[in-house]
Amino acid sequence: MKRNNEKEDHKQTFRLALVFTTIVFVTILITLLVVGGFTYLFMRMGWIRTENLLRVPHLLFMAVSLAVGTVLAFVISRRPLKPLQEIMDATDKIASGDYSVRVQPNGIESFRELGERFNHMAEELSSVEMLRSDFVNNFSHEFKTPIVSIRGFAKALKWDELLPEEREEYLDIIISESQRLADLSNSVLYLSKIEKQTIVTDVSRINISEQIRQVVALLYKKLSEKNISVIFDADEKYLACNEELVRQVWLNLLDNAIKFSPNDGKITIRIAEFNSNIIVTVADEGPGVSAEMQKHIFDKFYQGENSHTQMGNGLGLAIVRRIVELHGGSVKVSSDGKKGSVFTVELMGQQY
């Protein structure tokens, strides 16, 4: 694909060079015809004699030709280069923060291609700006909510008429909200760290099956609180990856499955191998994920309609996607939107 793109770019460059060469050639040709034509006309009218023409300095002839050529070049090039000027004007608007600007691709093929690429760039920048704005708004909201709660219950603790059990309840809420803030801070810092990371380091041979069993054991308390059973029976699968990063994938996926699973529910984990890739699926019996939620579920701070009744900050699945992408893999969710969700992670790497 990259090689095809390079070939197409070379073709576009060649076409553009050919267009400019044609413009220059036509300008020179018309200049010669105009200067020569007027000279011939003046000679026929007797305004210039042949013997006098031979006495005209070469520099004067060149100056006249240059002046005529400059004027013709200005007139001839305005129309072919008009789309380029439109793109330059649109670029200035983009630089000033107007991401809604679009250009109408027209002119020669190279300029049409340039216009289409500019519009694609503008759309991507607009999407990034929208995500940035949403991120800031959601981030502010997620931080503000526990802070307001902590402040309110801290003020309530100053009331003399509080019963001991009420005081204990308020303290528990403050502790819980403080932990929520700490978790949110850690998640944001962790996501920021892996977003800046471009390559996977500390790669080693990992038993993926054993790693998932360890994560299940780590989350045993949460599982037992809701009496959730985990079905996991897989052969030993090995993969070259970063152990700590991949562990975070299973932690977040399983924690998410526990969060949305009903009491006495069931979580099913399967591992398969296809074309030397490891494929892990985590299925729950929760309320499901609607088609609209599936489009944004891996976005930062995104929480669907079912998430507002659950504790969370909307960063877990964003972390999962980034880690999987770092390993050259993919993650997706499938659901009928009514009951149950299946998260599928495909990891690529050297198998052992």
N, C-alpha and C positions, 0 to 999 in steps of 0.2 A: 504493500500500500504506500509506504513512504517513497519507494523508488518510482512508483507511478506518479505520485504527486510531484516529485522532482522533475520527471520528464515533462509533465504538463506545465510546470513553471518555466522550464526551458523553452517550450513551444510558445508560451505567452510572451516571454522576453524576446524571442525571435520575431514574433508578429509585431510587437511594439517597435522594435528596432527597424523593421521593414517599413512600418507606417511613417516613422520620422524620416527615414531615408527617402521615401517617396515624396514627402512634403518638401524636403530640401531640394531634391532633384527637380520637382515641378516648379519650385520657386526660382531656381537658377535658370531653368529652361524658359520660363515666362519672362524673366528679367532680360535674358539675351534677345528674345523675340521682341520685347517692347523697345529696348534700346536700339537694336538693329533695325526694327521696323520704322521707328521715328527718324533714325539717321537716313535710311533709304528714302523716306517720304520727303525729308527736308532737301535731300539731293535732287529728287525729281522736281521739286518746286523751285529749285534754284537758290534756296536759302544757304545751302552749303555746297561748295565746289569740291571736287575730288582732290585737287591739289591743296585746298585749305584743310581738308579732313586729315591729310597726312601730316599737317603741321600741329594738329591738336595733341597736346601733351598726353602721354599715357596715363599719368596720374589723374588728370582731369576726367578722362574717359572712365577710369576705375572709380572715381568719386561719384560720377553720375550713376554708374551701374550699381554701386553700393547703396546709394540713396534710394534708387528705384527698387532694388532687391529688398531693402529693409521695409519699405512701405508694403510691398507685395507679400513679404513673409508675415507681416503683422496681420494683413487682411486674410491671407489664406489659412493661417494657423488658428485663427480665432475659433472657427466652428469646430474643427476636429478636437481642439484642446478644451472646449467648453465643459465637457463632462469632468475633466480633471480639475478645473476651477471650482466646479460645484462640490466635488469631493473635498477639496481643500477648505472651502467655506464650511462644509459640514463637519470637518475635523476640528475646526476652531470652536464650533458649537459644542462638540463632544468634550473638548478640553475645558470649556466653561461650565460643564456639568449638565448640559441638555442631552440626555441619552435617548430622547424620543425622536431625534432627527434621523431622517432616512433620505437616501438619494434615489433618483430614478435611473436605473441602469440603461444607458443608451450610448450611441456612438459606435465606434469600432468594437470588435469582439473583445479585445484586451481591456478596454475601458468598461465594457459591460461586466466582464468578469471582476474587475476591480470594484465596481459599484456593488455587485452582489456580495463580495467579500467584506466590503465596508459595512453593508447593512447587517451581515451576520455578526461582525465585530460589535456593532452598536447594540444588537439584541443581547449578545452575551454580556456586555458591560451593563446593560439595563438590568439583566437578571442578577448579576453580581451585586449591583447597587441595592436592588430590592432585598436580596438575601442579607446584605450588610445591615440595612435598616431594620429588617425583621429581627436579626440577631441582637442588635443593640436594644430594641424594644423588649424582646423576650428576656434578654439577660437582665435588664433593669427590673422587669416585673418579677423574675424568679428571685432576685436578691431582695427586692423591696418587701415581698410578702412575708418571709420569715422575720425580717427586721422589725416590721410593724407589729407582728405577733409577739415577738420578744419584748418590745417596748411596752406594749399594752399589758401583758401579764406581769412585767417587772413593776409597773406602776401599781397594779392591783395588789401586789405583795405588801405594799406600804399601808394597806387598809388594816386598821386595828381590829375590825369586827370579823376578819376572815377566820373560818374554822380551820383546824389543823389539817383535815383531809383536803380542804380546798387549797390550802397553801401548798401541800404536797403535789396536788394535781397541777397547779400553776408552775411549780418548779420543774415537774416532769415535761410539761409543754415547752418551757424555755430550753431545757436540755435537748429535747427532741429537735426543736427549731434550730438551735445552735449547731447540732450535728448535721442537720440538713444544709446549713450554710457552709459548713466545713466540707461536706461531700461535694457540694456544688463547686466550691473553689477548687478542690482537687481535680474534679472532672474537667473543668475549664482549662486548668493548667496542663493536665495530661493531654487533652485534645489539642491544645495549642502546640504542645511539644511534638506530637506525632504528625500534625499537619505540616510542620516545618521540615520534618524528616522526609528525605527523598529516596533513601536506600535502606535496606534491612541489614543491620549489623548483628554480631554475636549469633550467627546462624549455627545451629547444631542439630544433630540427629535426635528427633523427638518421637516418643511413642504417643501418638495422638489419642489413642484409645485409653491409655493409662492416665493421661492428663485430664481427660474428661471425667474419668472415674474420681480423680482427686477433687475436681471442682464440685461434683455432686456431693461428695463427702463434706466439703467445705460449706456447702449450702444446706446441710442436713437439718439444721435448726429451723430454717425458714420452711423447708419441705414438711417437717413434722408438725409445725404450727397449723398448717392447713391440711394435714394428712394427705399429702400429694404423693403418689407413687411414681417412680421413675422406671421406665422400661428401657433397658440398655443392654443389648447383647450383641457385641461386634467382635470381629477378629482384630488382632493387633495390627494397627496400621502405623507406618512410620513416615515422617516427612522432615525435610531440611527446612527449618524456620527459626524465628526468634522465639524462644520458649516463653518469655514473659509476655510479649505482645499477644501471642496466640492464646495464652491462658486468659487474657482479658476478654477475648472474643467469646469463649465459652462461659465465663463468669457473667458477662452482660446478657448474653442470650438466655441462659438458664434463669438468671435473676428476673429477667423480663417475663419469661414463661411462668415462673412462680407467681409473680405479681398479678397476672391476669387470669391465672387458673382458678377455678372454683374450689371450694373445700371438697375433699375427697376426690379430687381430679386426677388426671394422669398426664405425664409428660413422656413422650417417646423420642428417643435419640437413636439415630441410625448412622452408620458410617459405611460408605461404599468407595470403590476405586474405579475410575473410568479414564482411560487414556492417560494413565500414570498420574492422574489428579485425584486428590482426596476430597470427597463430597460428604459433608456432615449435614444432617437435617435434624431440626429440633421442632417437634410438633406439640402444641398444647391444646387444651379444650376450653380456651377462653371465649370471649364474646366475638372474636373474629375481627378482621380488618377490612373496612370498606374499600372500594376501588379508589376513592379519592384519597383516603389515608395511605394507601399503598404507594401513591405517587410521592409522598412527602415524609414517609415514616423514618427515613434515614437522614433527614435534614436536622441540623442543629436546633435544639430547643423545641422541636415540633412535638406536640402532644395532641392526639386525637380526642374525639368526644369521650371515649372510654377511659382516657388517661387522667382526667381531672379528679376522679374519685380515688386515684392511686397516688402513692408517694413516688416522686420521680422528678427529674429535671430535663428530660428530653435530650440527654447527651449520650446515653449508653449505646444506642444504635448508630449514632454518628461516629462514635469511637470504633464500633465494630466494622463499619464500612471502610473507614480510613485504614485500619490495620490490615484488613483483607486486601485492599487495593495495594498497599505497600508490598504485599507478598504476591502481587500479580494475579490475584484471584477475584472472585465476585461474590456478592451476597444479594439475595432477593427474598421476598415474602410472597406467599400465596395464601389466599383465603377466599371463602365464598361470601364473607362479610356477615355471616350469621353465627357460626360457631367454629372455633378452632382456627389456628394459624400455623403455618409451616414456614420456618426460616431455613433457607438452604445456603450453605457456605461451601464454595469450591475453592480449594487452595492448591496452588501449583508450586512445584519445587522438585528438587532431586529426591527420588524415592530410594529407599534402601531395602 
